[in-house]
Amino acid sequence: MKKEARQSKIEQIINQYTITTQDELMAKLKLSGINVTQATLSRDIREMQIVKQPDSSGNSRYMIFKSGNQNELERMYRMINGTVTDIRQIQFINVIHTQPSYANPLAAVVDDLHLDDVAGTLAGYDTIVLFSPSIEAAKRINDLFTKHSNPDLLVSSLHD
């Protein structure tokens, strides 16, 4: 069987069933008439950017990672809600403060999404600097972060 056909079937299985291990995926492939070695399946998983992520009910399962996909957007929203403590716009830049050690993971998710309104990010221990291509784009990013932030964590209203 050609690699493209096999990978197409893998994608179909992952989208149709809750698959949590390579063994489960191999068994489903076998039921579909596709015999594959562990090494080939591992290579397919790597090439297809299949990752384990929590689904909507919190169970870890295989999903195909795609930049900008809904799962990554939801992940970013959850991270914003659970970690952002301050949001400041300065011209075309947003300075985002997070709880300690969350700046880098949140910036990585923002980078992976390739958002049009973000030209680049710099992240440290608890601070992210988001550069936007324009003041208007920075305002949209500020609005997005504000919308998805947990008001109980935000301290910006105390500084204004």
C-alpha positions as CSV (number, residue, x, y, z in Angstrom):
1,M,0.0,0.0,0.0
2,K,1.2,3.5,-0.8
3,K,2.2,5.8,2.0
4,E,-0.3,8.4,1.0
5,A,-3.2,5.9,1.1
6,R,-2.0,4.5,4.5
7,Q,-1.7,7.9,6.0
8,S,-5.1,8.9,4.7
9,K,-6.6,5.9,6.5
10,I,-4.7,6.8,9.7
11,E,-6.1,10.3,9.6
12,Q,-9.6,8.9,9.0
13,I,-9.3,6.5,12.0
14,I,-7.9,9.1,14.3
15,N,-10.8,11.5,13.4
16,Q,-13.4,8.8,13.7
17,Y,-12.3,7.0,16.9
18,T,-10.7,7.9,20.2
19,I,-7.3,6.4,19.8
20,T,-4.9,6.6,22.7
21,T,-2.0,4.3,21.8
22,Q,-0.1,3.1,18.8
23,D,-1.3,-0.4,19.5
24,E,-4.9,0.7,19.2
25,L,-4.1,2.5,16.0
26,M,-2.3,-0.6,14.6
27,A,-5.3,-2.8,15.5
28,K,-7.8,-0.4,13.7
29,L,-5.5,-0.4,10.7
30,K,-5.4,-4.2,10.7
31,L,-9.2,-4.3,10.8
32,S,-9.2,-2.1,7.7
33,G,-6.9,-4.6,6.0
34,I,-3.7,-2.6,6.5
35,N,-0.8,-4.4,8.1
36,V,2.0,-2.1,9.2
37,T,5.1,-2.4,11.3
38,Q,5.6,-0.5,14.5
39,A,8.5,1.4,12.9
40,T,6.4,2.4,9.9
41,L,3.5,3.5,12.1
42,S,5.9,5.6,14.3
43,R,7.3,7.2,11.2
44,D,3.8,8.0,9.9
45,I,2.9,9.5,13.3
46,R,5.9,11.7,13.2
47,E,5.4,12.8,9.5
48,M,1.7,13.5,10.0
49,Q,2.4,15.5,13.2
50,I,0.1,13.3,15.3
51,V,0.2,14.4,18.9
52,K,-1.5,13.3,22.1
53,Q,-3.8,16.0,23.4
54,P,-6.7,16.2,25.7
55,D,-10.1,16.2,23.9
56,S,-13.2,18.1,25.0
57,S,-13.8,15.7,27.8
58,G,-10.2,15.9,29.1
59,N,-9.1,12.4,27.9
60,S,-5.8,12.2,26.2
61,R,-6.0,11.0,22.6
62,Y,-4.2,11.1,19.3
63,M,-4.9,14.2,17.1
64,I,-3.4,15.6,14.0
65,F,-1.6,18.8,14.8
66,K,-2.3,21.5,12.3
67,S,-1.3,25.1,12.8
68,G,-4.3,27.1,13.4
69,N,-6.6,24.2,14.1
70,Q,-9.5,24.6,16.5
71,N,-7.8,22.4,19.1
72,E,-4.9,24.8,19.3
73,L,-7.1,27.9,19.4
74,E,-9.0,26.3,22.3
75,R,-5.7,25.4,24.0
76,M,-4.6,29.0,23.7
77,Y,-7.9,30.3,25.1
78,R,-7.6,27.9,28.1
79,M,-4.0,29.0,28.7
80,I,-4.9,32.7,28.5
81,N,-7.7,32.1,31.0
82,G,-5.6,30.2,33.4
83,T,-2.4,32.1,33.3
84,V,-2.6,35.8,32.1
85,T,-2.4,38.3,34.9
86,D,-1.9,41.6,33.0
87,I,-2.3,42.9,29.4
88,R,-0.9,46.2,28.2
89,Q,-0.9,47.6,24.7
90,I,1.8,50.1,23.8
91,Q,1.4,51.2,20.2
92,F,1.9,48.0,18.1
93,I,3.1,45.9,21.0
94,N,1.3,44.0,23.7
95,V,3.1,43.2,26.9
96,I,1.4,40.1,28.5
97,H,2.2,39.1,32.1
98,T,1.5,35.5,33.1
99,Q,1.8,33.5,36.3
100,P,5.4,32.3,36.8
101,S,6.8,29.9,34.2
102,Y,3.8,30.2,31.8
103,A,5.1,32.8,29.4
104,N,7.1,30.5,27.2
105,P,4.5,27.8,26.7
106,L,1.8,30.4,25.9
107,A,4.1,32.2,23.5
108,A,4.9,28.9,21.8
109,V,1.2,28.2,21.2
110,V,0.7,31.8,19.8
111,D,3.7,31.2,17.5
112,D,2.3,27.8,16.3
113,L,-1.0,29.4,15.4
114,H,0.7,31.9,13.0
115,L,-1.9,34.5,13.8
116,D,-2.1,37.3,11.2
117,D,-2.1,40.0,13.9
118,V,1.1,38.7,15.5
119,A,4.4,39.4,13.7
120,G,6.5,37.8,16.5
121,T,6.9,37.1,20.1
122,L,9.5,37.3,22.8
123,A,8.9,35.4,26.0
124,G,10.6,35.1,29.4
125,Y,9.7,33.6,32.7
126,D,6.4,35.5,33.2
127,T,6.3,38.1,30.4
128,I,5.5,37.9,26.7
129,V,6.0,40.7,24.3
130,L,3.8,40.3,21.2
131,F,4.7,42.4,18.2
132,S,1.9,43.2,15.7
133,P,2.2,44.6,12.2
134,S,0.1,47.7,13.1
135,I,-1.6,49.5,16.1
136,E,-4.9,48.1,14.8
137,A,-3.7,44.5,14.8
138,A,-2.2,45.0,18.3
139,K,-5.7,46.3,19.5
140,R,-7.3,43.1,18.1
141,I,-4.7,41.0,20.0
142,N,-5.3,43.0,23.1
143,D,-9.1,42.5,22.7
144,L,-8.6,38.7,22.1
145,F,-6.5,38.3,25.3
146,T,-8.8,40.4,27.3
147,K,-11.9,38.5,26.1
148,H,-10.3,35.1,27.1
149,S,-8.7,36.2,30.4
150,N,-10.0,35.3,33.8
151,P,-11.0,38.6,35.4
152,D,-10.1,37.2,38.8
153,L,-6.4,36.8,37.7
154,L,-6.1,40.2,36.0
155,V,-4.4,42.9,37.9
156,S,-4.3,45.6,35.2
157,S,-7.4,47.3,36.6
158,L,-5.5,47.9,39.8
159,H,-2.7,49.8,37.9
160,D,-5.0,52.1,35.8
